[in-house]
Amino acid sequence: MALTTAGKVIYSATFLVLVPLGLVGWAAATERVVHLPAVTSLPLGATLVCVGALLMLWGMKDLWSYGGGLPMNADPPPRLVDRGAYRLLPHPIYTGFSMLAVGVSMMVGSASGLWLVSPLVMLGCAALVLGYEDHDLRERFGRGATGLPAADELSASRAIDRWHLFLFAVLPWAAVWGVVHFLGRPLELSSVFLLTGNGPLILDWAKRIAMSAYAVFALMPLVARSGRELRRSAIMSLLTMGFAFAEFLTVPLILTPRLLAAHEVLWLWAGAPPGSYGGWSYFPSPPVMLALLAMQALGRRWKWAGWFAAAWVVLVVMSELVVAQGGLVRTAGALISYGLAANAAGLWWAIRWLGERFANSWREWRFGPVRVINHGSYVGAAGFLGILMGGVLAGPGHLTAIVAASLTALVGAALWAQYVEGSPQLLRPYGFYGGLLGGTLGALAAPLFHTSFWLLLGVFSAAGSLVQAVGRLRCLVQGCCHGRPAPDGVGIRYVHSNSRVCRLSAWTGVPLHATPVYSILWNSVVTLLLWRLWAGHASLHLIVSLYFMLSGMGRFVEESFRGEPQTKVVARLRLYQWSAIASVVLGMVFAAFGSAELAPDPSWRWDLVLPAVGFGLLVWFAMGVDFPESQRRFSRLT
């Protein structure tokens, strides 16, 4: 339904005035929870602000001129716009707003604005596009706004397509280079080899060879012959970057200062402990990754060039090993990132195959009136891991508080399903947001157990994403939280007769978006990020805030791919998308009340195992054991 004039005024005021002012206030309120250095540059910041503002105004003008409307999701323009600013950028308004956020942060020297607010603004814009706008455009116009050539585009590449490759590949890597070199503060250049005589000359040539990767990669948009090649290069570049960030989060959790201190040879090859430079010195080598990407593009265009490029890549790898300490870890990480990206299609096929196996693996056993369902083992394992990891992260003296808060989370999940989702009284379902709310309320009782509220909520957050990832395996088996129809190469098929998909829908054997798998992948990334922050003794307020915000953004996107017909739609968004938005807002509130309380050192203790097993068995019974013939309330799971 179209907005009234008053509604448009309120909508415009909210997003043009209240949201920017709110972000400025939030940046000021969260300065004490961000411990990264500020970047102050009036010229660069002002340039970004001006360019960003011009992009926003240009995009708004084009929506009005060509689309016949204003940039309002509640009342979108009636015509698709692919001219003007929208020909150069798929989302000029969001791009401009993100640039403006970064620019203002640099102008005023705000560390929180640059390292917390701006990245979350970018993620929020991406979540809005993926979770709502792209679906809306496809429903109304038959296509979205990707900015990349079609996958089957064989015609000669156009200048605009080359610009899009520059936009999606070269510019993001330039930003990565800036972040790594600013935050990494690499060690003084010195070889891991013993260099004598002409050692400085060797180092100088090694640096030159490594830097050549940036120059050659920047020319990659000029190499591709067709739109399909440009698309493949852009996607390959983004995938490599994504895997590199995942490795950056993982490696310092393995190569800990204690491990490096105990093995001198390992320190020699790995470099300084991750705590020395925030782990940025372990970021997979950008020169090696860029050289590999350039080699792939050159080889597709000219086979003979591919051989020369391969030899050049070997020189880049050798130069990276020579140039600085930590070169072996960074080079290996680069090779792994590129290898995973190059085989992303096969990797996704394996993930889909595994997800489909879980989705059709329902097993049950009867013992008189009792039924035991196999999917309960997955949530039991999640409960076990939650208590175990919570105890490890919190340290000694907090186990009772962790178990109590976990019990309230379990009760909250059950109550949410009964009173919010309106489940029949005989059934015993559970709802994620009820568990989130119950665990948060349970953390309020932390002082009764001589535990800090923020420590307990921080533990709940850092372990919560892992618990959710493992628990989603139950969703796959049960068939709840399933997706809507998807392309054949994307979706998974449910064919087991006990799956909710087969019992309650007409989609048996139809490829559906693997939304539980999407959730598992996203929560795995969130888990790595939060554990890295915990290992770095970050502010507990920051950890809690990021969990609520990232969990909410991921759920907003995931929910848009779901296909459960019983979920209510309110103001064009599914009910749980509104819950996800509330989670993001609550996370912002948590960060704004930040304090100096930091995450403690994790500590393994064997006395955590027995309570974790006990809680895991309780969760297993609650979600995996029922009485299907009983007429008592809450007696059945299905």
C-alpha positions in Angstrom: 0.0 0.0 0.0 1.4 3.4 -1.0 2.5 5.8 1.7 0.5 9.0 2.4 2.3 12.4 2.2 2.7 12.4 5.9 4.1 8.9 5.8 6.7 9.9 3.2 7.8 12.9 5.3 8.2 10.7 8.4 10.0 8.0 6.4 12.4 10.6 4.8 13.1 12.3 8.1 13.8 8.9 9.8 16.4 7.8 7.2 17.9 11.2 6.2 18.0 12.8 9.7 17.4 10.4 12.6 19.4 7.4 11.4 22.6 9.5 10.6 22.3 11.4 13.9 21.8 8.1 15.7 24.9 6.6 14.1 26.9 9.7 15.1 25.7 9.4 18.7 26.4 5.6 18.7 29.9 6.2 17.4 30.6 8.6 20.2 29.1 6.3 22.8 31.1 3.3 21.7 34.6 4.9 21.6 35.6 3.2 24.8 34.8 -0.3 23.6 36.9 0.0 20.4 40.6 -0.4 21.0 41.9 0.0 17.5 43.8 3.2 16.5 41.9 6.1 14.9 42.8 7.4 11.4 42.6 11.1 11.2 42.9 12.6 7.7 40.9 15.7 6.8 41.7 15.7 3.1 40.9 12.0 2.5 37.9 12.1 4.8 36.5 15.2 3.1 37.0 13.6 -0.3 35.1 10.5 0.7 32.3 12.6 2.2 31.9 14.7 -0.9 32.0 11.7 -3.3 29.6 9.8 -1.1 27.1 12.7 -0.8 27.2 13.2 -4.6 26.6 9.5 -5.2 23.6 9.6 -2.9 22.1 12.7 -4.4 22.7 11.3 -8.0 21.0 8.1 -7.1 18.0 9.8 -5.5 17.7 12.1 -8.6 17.8 9.1 -11.0 15.1 7.2 -8.9 12.9 10.3 -9.2 13.6 11.0 -12.9 13.7 7.5 -14.3 11.9 5.4 -11.7 9.1 7.8 -10.9 9.5 7.6 -7.1 11.7 8.1 -4.1 14.2 5.7 -2.4 11.6 4.3 0.0 11.3 0.5 0.5 7.9 1.1 2.0 6.8 2.9 -1.2 9.3 2.0 -4.0 9.5 3.6 -7.4 7.2 1.8 -9.9 9.9 1.5 -12.6 13.3 -0.3 -12.6 16.2 2.1 -12.9 19.4 1.0 -14.7 20.6 4.3 -16.1 22.7 7.1 -14.7 24.2 6.3 -11.3 22.6 2.9 -11.4 24.5 2.0 -14.6 27.8 2.7 -12.8 26.9 1.2 -9.4 24.1 -1.3 -8.5 23.4 0.6 -5.3 24.8 4.1 -5.5 22.8 5.4 -2.5 24.1 2.7 -0.1 27.6 3.0 -1.6 27.6 6.7 -1.1 26.2 6.4 2.5 29.0 3.9 3.4 31.6 6.2 1.9 30.2 9.1 3.9 30.4 7.1 7.1 34.0 6.3 6.5 34.8 9.8 5.5 33.2 11.5 8.5 35.0 9.0 10.8 38.4 10.0 9.2 37.6 13.7 9.4 36.9 13.6 13.1 39.4 10.8 14.0 36.8 8.4 15.4 38.1 4.9 15.9 34.6 3.5 16.6 33.2 5.3 13.6 35.8 3.8 11.3 36.3 0.2 12.7 32.8 -0.5 14.2 30.1 1.8 12.8 31.2 2.0 9.2 31.7 -1.8 8.7 28.3 -2.5 10.3 26.7 0.2 8.1 28.1 -1.7 5.1 26.9 -5.0 6.4 23.5 -3.6 7.2 23.1 -2.2 3.7 24.1 -5.6 2.3 21.6 -7.4 4.5 18.9 -5.0 3.4 19.7 -5.7 -0.2 20.0 -9.4 0.1 17.2 -9.9 2.6 14.6 -7.6 1.0 15.4 -5.3 -2.0 16.8 -8.0 -4.3 13.7 -10.2 -3.8 11.4 -7.3 -4.3 13.1 -6.3 -7.5 12.9 -9.8 -8.9 9.3 -10.1 -8.0 8.3 -6.8 -9.6 10.7 -6.7 -12.6 12.1 -10.2 -13.0 15.7 -9.3 -12.2 17.8 -7.7 -9.5 20.6 -5.2 -9.5 23.8 -7.2 -9.4 26.1 -4.9 -11.6 27.8 -8.0 -13.1 27.3 -9.5 -16.6 25.1 -12.5 -16.9 26.7 -16.0 -16.3 26.0 -16.9 -20.0 27.2 -13.6 -21.5 29.5 -14.5 -24.3 29.6 -11.2 -26.2 32.6 -9.0 -26.1 33.1 -7.2 -22.8 32.0 -3.6 -22.6 33.6 -0.7 -20.9 30.9 -0.6 -18.3 31.5 -4.3 -17.5 35.2 -3.7 -17.1 34.4 -0.9 -14.7 32.2 -3.2 -12.7 35.1 -5.7 -12.4 37.3 -2.8 -11.2 34.6 -2.0 -8.7 34.0 -5.5 -7.4 37.6 -6.7 -7.5 40.3 -4.1 -7.6 38.8 -1.5 -5.2 38.0 -4.0 -2.4 41.5 -5.3 -2.6 42.9 -1.8 -2.4 40.8 -1.4 0.9 42.2 -4.7 2.2 45.7 -3.5 1.5 45.2 -0.3 3.4 43.7 -2.1 6.4 46.3 -4.8 6.6 49.2 -2.4 6.3 47.7 0.1 8.8 46.6 -2.4 11.5 49.3 -5.0 10.8 52.3 -2.8 11.5 54.5 -5.5 10.0 57.9 -6.3 11.5 61.0 -4.8 10.1 61.7 -6.4 6.8 64.1 -9.3 7.5 64.5 -12.6 5.9 63.7 -15.9 7.5 66.9 -17.0 5.7 70.4 -16.0 6.6 71.3 -13.4 4.1 74.9 -12.2 3.9 76.8 -10.2 1.4 74.1 -9.1 -1.1 71.3 -9.6 1.4 69.9 -6.0 1.2 69.9 -6.3 -2.6 68.0 -9.6 -2.4 65.4 -8.0 -0.1 65.0 -5.0 -2.4 64.3 -7.2 -5.4 62.0 -9.4 -3.4 59.9 -6.4 -2.4 59.8 -5.2 -6.0 58.5 -8.6 -7.2 55.9 -8.8 -4.5 54.7 -5.3 -5.3 54.4 -6.2 -9.0 51.3 -8.3 -8.1 49.3 -5.2 -7.3 50.2 -3.5 -10.6 49.4 -6.6 -12.7 46.1 -7.3 -10.8 45.0 -3.7 -11.4 45.1 -4.4 -15.1 42.9 -7.5 -14.9 39.7 -5.6 -16.0 41.5 -5.0 -19.4 42.2 -8.7 -20.0 38.8 -10.4 -20.1 37.3 -11.0 -23.6 33.7 -11.6 -22.6 31.2 -10.6 -20.0 31.2 -14.2 -18.6 35.0 -14.0 -18.0 34.6 -10.6 -16.2 31.9 -12.1 -14.0 34.0 -15.2 -13.2 37.0 -13.0 -12.3 34.9 -10.7 -10.0 33.3 -13.7 -8.2 36.6 -15.5 -7.9 38.2 -12.3 -6.4 35.5 -11.9 -3.8 35.5 -15.6 -2.9 39.3 -15.5 -2.4 38.9 -12.5 -0.2 36.2 -14.1 1.9 38.2 -17.3 2.5 41.2 -15.1 3.4 39.2 -13.3 6.1 38.0 -16.7 7.4 41.6 -17.8 7.7 42.6 -14.6 9.3 40.1 -15.3 12.0 41.2 -18.9 12.4 45.0 -19.0 12.3 45.8 -16.9 15.4 43.4 -19.2 17.4 45.8 -22.0 16.5 49.2 -20.3 16.5 48.8 -19.0 20.0 51.6 -17.1 21.8 52.1 -20.1 24.1 52.5 -22.5 21.2 55.0 -20.2 19.5 57.0 -19.6 22.6 57.4 -23.4 23.1 58.6 -24.0 19.5 61.5 -21.7 18.4 61.5 -23.0 14.8 57.7 -22.4 14.5 58.2 -18.9 15.7 60.9 -18.3 13.1 58.6 -19.3 10.3 55.3 -18.0 11.7 56.5 -14.7 12.9 55.5 -12.7 15.9 52.7 -14.0 18.2 49.2 -13.0 17.1 48.7 -10.7 20.1 51.7 -8.5 19.0 49.8 -7.0 16.1 46.3 -8.2 16.5 46.9 -11.1 14.2 47.0 -8.9 11.1 50.5 -10.1 10.4 48.9 -13.5 9.7 46.5 -12.2 7.1 47.0 -14.4 3.9 49.5 -12.7 1.6 47.7 -10.2 -0.7 50.5 -10.3 -3.3 50.3 -14.0 -3.6 46.5 -14.0 -3.9 46.5 -11.2 -6.4 49.2 -12.9 -8.5 47.2 -16.1 -8.6 44.0 -14.2 -9.6 45.9 -12.4 -12.3 47.5 -15.6 -13.5 44.0 -17.2 -13.9 42.7 -14.2 -15.9 45.8 -14.1 -18.2 45.6 -17.9 -18.8 42.0 -17.7 -19.8 42.8 -15.0 -22.3 46.1 -16.3 -23.7 47.3 -19.8 -22.9 50.9 -18.8 -23.6 50.5 -15.9 -21.1 49.3 -18.4 -18.5 52.7 -20.2 -18.5 54.6 -17.0 -18.1 52.2 -15.9 -15.3 52.7 -19.2 -13.5 56.5 -18.6 -13.4 55.9 -15.1 -12.2 53.6 -16.4 -9.4 56.4 -18.7 -8.3 58.7 -15.6 -8.0 56.0 -13.7 -6.1 55.7 -16.7 -3.6 59.4 -16.8 -3.2 59.6 -13.1 -2.6 56.9 -13.3 0.1 58.8 -16.0 1.8 62.0 -13.9 1.8 60.6 -10.4 2.5 59.3 -10.7 6.1 58.9 -13.0 9.1 55.6 -14.9 9.0 55.9 -15.3 5.2 55.3 -19.0 5.3 52.0 -18.8 7.2 50.8 -15.9 5.0 51.8 -17.6 1.8 50.2 -20.9 2.8 47.1 -19.0 3.7 47.0 -17.3 0.3 47.4 -20.6 -1.5 44.6 -22.2 0.5 42.3 -19.2 0.0 42.8 -19.2 -3.7 42.4 -23.0 -3.9 39.1 -22.9 -2.0 37.8 -20.1 -4.2 38.9 -22.0 -7.4 37.0 -25.0 -6.2 34.0 -23.2 -4.7 31.5 -24.9 -7.0 32.7 -28.3 -5.9 32.8 -27.2 -2.3 29.2 -26.0 -2.4 28.2 -29.2 -4.1 29.7 -31.2 -1.2 28.0 -28.9 1.4 24.6 -29.3 -0.4 25.1 -33.1 -0.7 25.9 -33.3 3.0 22.9 -31.0 3.9 20.6 -33.2 1.8 21.8 -36.3 3.6 21.0 -34.7 6.9 17.7 -33.5 5.7 16.6 -37.0 4.8 18.2 -38.9 7.7 15.2 -39.1 10.1 15.4 -42.1 12.4 13.3 -43.0 15.4 13.1 -45.8 17.9 10.1 -46.8 20.0 10.4 -48.1 23.6 6.8 -48.6 24.7 5.1 -45.2 24.8 8.4 -43.4 24.4 9.8 -42.3 21.0 13.4 -41.3 20.6 14.2 -39.3 17.4 17.8 -39.0 16.1 17.7 -35.2 15.6 17.7 -34.8 19.4 21.4 -35.8 19.4 22.4 -32.7 17.5 20.8 -30.3 19.9 22.1 -32.4 22.8 25.6 -31.9 21.3 24.9 -28.2 21.0 23.8 -28.0 24.6 27.0 -29.9 25.7 29.2 -27.6 23.7 27.4 -24.5 25.0 28.1 -25.4 28.7 31.6 -26.6 27.9 32.7 -23.6 25.9 30.9 -21.2 28.2 32.9 -22.6 31.2 36.2 -22.5 29.2 35.6 -18.8 28.2 34.4 -17.6 31.6 37.1 -19.3 33.7 36.6 -20.9 37.1 33.8 -19.9 39.5 31.0 -19.2 37.0 29.6 -22.6 36.0 26.5 -22.4 38.1 25.5 -19.1 36.6 26.1 -20.4 33.1 24.0 -23.5 33.7 21.2 -21.4 35.2 21.1 -19.0 32.3 21.2 -21.9 29.8 18.1 -23.4 31.6 16.2 -20.1 31.2 17.2 -20.1 27.6 15.7 -23.5 27.1 12.5 -22.5 28.9 12.3 -19.3 27.0 12.6 -21.2 23.7 9.7 -23.4 24.7 7.4 -20.5 25.9 8.1 -18.5 22.7 6.9 -21.3 20.5 3.8 -21.7 22.5 2.7 -18.2 22.9 4.3 -16.3 19.9 4.1 -19.0 17.2 0.8 -20.4 18.6 1.6 -24.1 18.6 -1.1 -26.6 19.4 -1.0 -27.5 23.1 0.0 -31.2 22.5 3.1 -30.2 20.6 6.4 -29.2 22.2 8.3 -26.9 19.7 11.1 -24.4 20.5 11.8 -21.0 19.1 15.3 -19.4 18.7 14.3 -15.9 19.7 12.6 -17.2 22.8 15.9 -18.9 23.7 17.8 -15.6 23.0 15.4 -13.6 25.2 15.4 -16.3 28.0 19.2 -16.4 28.1 19.4 -12.6 28.2 16.9 -12.5 31.1 18.7 -15.3 32.8 21.9 -13.3 32.7 20.3 -10.7 34.9 20.4 -13.2 37.7 24.3 -13.3 37.5 24.9 -11.3 40.7 23.0 -14.0 42.6 25.9 -16.4 41.7 28.6 -13.8 42.2 29.1 -13.4 38.5 29.2 -10.3 36.4 26.1 -9.8 34.2 28.3 -8.7 31.2 30.6 -11.7 31.7 27.7 -14.1 31.6 26.0 -12.4 28.7 29.4 -12.3 26.9 29.8 -16.0 27.4 26.2 -16.6 26.2 27.1 -14.6 23.1 30.4 -16.1 22.2 29.2 -19.6 22.7 25.7 -18.9 21.3 26.6 -18.8 17.7 28.3 -22.2 17.9 25.3 -23.6 19.7 23.0 -22.3 17.0 25.2 -23.6 14.2 25.2 -27.2 15.6 21.6 -27.0 16.6 20.6 -26.2 13.0 21.3 -29.8 12.1 18.1 -30.7 14.0 16.2 -28.2 11.8 17.6 -30.0 8.7 16.4 -33.4 9.9 13.0 -32.2 11.2 12.3 -30.1 8.1 11.5 -26.9 10.0 13.0 -23.6 9.0 13.1 -24.8 5.4 13.6 -22.6 2.4 11.4 -21.8 -0.6 12.0 -23.2 -4.1 15.4 -22.6 -5.5 17.4 -23.3 -8.7 18.4 -26.9 -9.1 22.1 -26.2 -8.5 21.4 -24.3 -5.3 18.7 -26.1 -3.4 18.4 -29.4 -1.5 15.6 -31.9 -1.8 13.5 -33.3 1.1 12.0 -36.7 0.4 11.7 -38.4 3.8 8.1 -38.9 4.7 8.6 -37.7 8.4 10.1 -34.4 7.3 7.8 -31.4 7.9 8.5 -30.4 4.3 6.9 -33.6 3.0 4.1 -33.8 5.6 3.0 -30.2 5.5 3.8 -28.8 2.0 3.7 -29.8 -1.6 7.4 -29.4 -2.0 8.5 -33.1 -1.7 11.5 -33.6 -4.0 11.5 -29.9 -5.0 14.9 -28.1 -4.7 14.6 -25.7 -1.7 17.0 -23.1 -0.4 19.1 -24.8 2.3 18.3 -22.1 4.9 19.5 -24.1 7.8 22.8 -24.6 6.0 23.0 -20.8 5.3 22.5 -20.3 9.1 25.3 -22.8 9.9 27.8 -21.2 7.6 27.0 -17.6 8.8 27.1 -18.6 12.5 30.4 -20.4 12.0 31.9 -17.1 10.7 30.4 -15.2 13.7 31.8 -17.8 16.1 35.3 -17.3 14.7 35.0 -13.5 14.9 33.8 -13.6 18.5 36.4 -16.1 19.6 39.1 -14.0 18.1 37.8 -11.0 20.0 37.6 -13.0 23.2 41.2 -14.3 22.7 42.3 -10.6 22.2 40.6 -9.6 25.5 38.1 -7.3 23.7 35.4 -5.4 25.6 32.6 -7.8 26.7 30.1 -5.1 25.6 31.6 -5.2 22.1 31.3 -9.0 22.0 27.7 -9.0 23.1 26.8 -6.2 20.8 28.4 -7.9 17.8 26.7 -11.2 18.5 23.2 -9.6 18.7 23.8 -7.4 15.6 25.5 -10.0 13.4 23.0 -12.7 14.4 20.2 -10.3 13.5 21.6 -9.4 10.2 22.2 -13.0 9.2 18.7 -14.0 10.3 17.2 -11.1 8.3 18.8 -12.4 5.1 18.1 -16.1 5.9 14.5 -15.4 6.7 14.0 -13.9 3.2 14.8 -17.3 1.7 12.5 -19.3 3.9 9.3 -20.9 2.7 7.3 -21.8 5.8 3.7 -20.6 5.0 2.7 -20.2 8.6 5.1 -17.3 9.2 3.2 -14.0 9.3 4.1 -11.1 7.1 3.9 -7.6 8.6 4.5 -4.5 6.5 6.2 -6.5 3.7 8.6 -8.2 6.1 8.3 -11.7 7.7 7.7 -11.7 11.4 11.2 -12.9 12.2 12.8 -10.3 10.0 11.3 -7.8 12.5 12.7 -9.8 15.3 16.1 -9.7 13.6 15.8 -5.9 13.3 15.0 -5.8 17.1 18.1 -7.9 17.7 20.3 -5.4 15.8 18.9 -2.5 17.7 19.4 -4.3 21.0 23.0 -5.0 20.1 23.5 -1.3 19.4 22.1 -0.5 22.9 24.4 -3.0 24.5 27.5 -1.4 22.9 26.4 2.1 23.8 26.6 1.2 27.5 30.1 -0.1 27.2 32.6 -0.2 30.1 36.2 -1.3 30.6 35.3 -4.9 31.5 37.3 -7.1 29.2 37.1 -10.8 28.2 39.2 -13.0 30.5 41.7 -15.6 29.5 40.0 -18.9 28.5 40.9 -21.9 30.6 40.3 -25.6 30.1 39.1 -27.6 33.1 38.0 -31.2 33.3 35.4 -30.5 35.9 33.3 -28.8 33.1 32.7 -32.1 31.3 30.2 -33.7 33.6 27.9 -30.7 33.9 28.1 -30.2 30.1 27.1 -33.8 29.6 24.2 -33.5 32.0 22.9 -30.4 30.3 23.3 -32.0 26.9 21.2 -35.0 28.0 18.5 -32.6 29.3 18.4 -30.8 26.0 18.4 -34.1 24.1 15.4 -35.3 26.1 13.5 -32.0 25.7 14.0 -31.9 21.9 14.5 -35.5 20.9 12.3 -37.6 23.1 8.5 -37.5 23.1 5.3 -39.6 23.8 3.4 -39.7 20.5 0.3 -41.5 21.8 -0.1 -39.3 24.8 -2.9 -36.7 25.2 -1.0 -34.8 27.8 0.1 -31.2 27.1 3.5 -30.8 25.5 3.8 -34.6 25.1 4.7 -34.6 21.4 7.4 -33.1 19.3 5.6 -33.7 16.0 
